[in-house]
Amino acid sequence: MSLVTQRMKDHAAVLEATMDLIPDIEKAGALFKEALASGHKILFCGNGGSAADSQHLAAEIVGRFQKERRPFPALALTVDTSILTAVGNDYGFDTVFARQVRALGEKGDILVGISTSGNSQNVLEAIEAAREKGLTVIGMTAYGGGKMKEACDICLSVPAKVTARAQEMHIMIGHILCEIAEEDM
């Protein structure tokens, strides 16, 4: 079997197993829709590929996803290099997202923390800051959920042990959340 064929089969198997998350994805989508409809914002954070996913999904919410509609407020806490480097230098890398959540988050907003391990310290500290400020927390992780499983209101733990397969599901789930948020808006 070729590498391409095997990876496609791996992806399909993880997709099939991810179907078990449908009820939680629907709940998360309803939370997105409710927050955005009431004028609140979505904050995203993650590292590496999850940072890129954060930026991608924030852009879908601010711009548009499937249909023409008013812009919704969303921020990727991963993109301001001056904040990341200043906070990282002055307070440590573990605080780069938490500091922004404390500055920008408001009760009624949502924090989406993305970490395949579920154990990224800077994402966990952002979750803690979100809790202090009264934000709803949605996590996207891989198999098991790590520490985020217990820390989030909803933790979408993709049943994949391979990071790439989990990240493929994260972007699909993110797209679904954006599409739900746009329904009837």
Secondary structure, DSSP 8 states (H G I E B T S, - for coil): --HHHHHHHHHHHHHHHHGGGHHHHHHHHHHHHHHHHTT--EEEEESTHHHHHHHHHHHHHHS-SSS------EEETT--HHHHHHHHHHH-GGGHHHHHHHHH--TT-EEEEE-SSS--HHHHHHHHHHHHHT-EEEEEESTT-TTHHHHSSEEEE-S-SSHHHHHHHHHHHHHHHHHHHHTT-
